[in-house]
């Protein structure tokens, strides 16, 4: 649980300090891709079938909202990463 999540999903550029535990407890600090994909910065919005990599790329270059483990915020990005790692991608 305390291993870096990046070791499980090497094709996504997850910050080294984000652990599996942070993802599961919504304490990673990663921004929510939903804010980018659905709330207007992407033209396709809800009418597009998004690939996991596309969704993650929307937030990959954004700064963490807080240091991992320091706070809590709901972020679909956490579960996106967990799903990609569970699928063996």
Secondary structure as UniProt FT lines:
FT   HELIX           5..7
FT   TURN            10..11
FT   TURN            16..17
FT   HELIX           20..24
FT   TURN            25..26
FT   HELIX           33..37
FT   TURN            38..40
FT   TURN            43..44
FT   HELIX           45..47
FT   HELIX           52..60
FT   TURN            68..69
FT   HELIX           76..86
FT   TURN            87..88
//
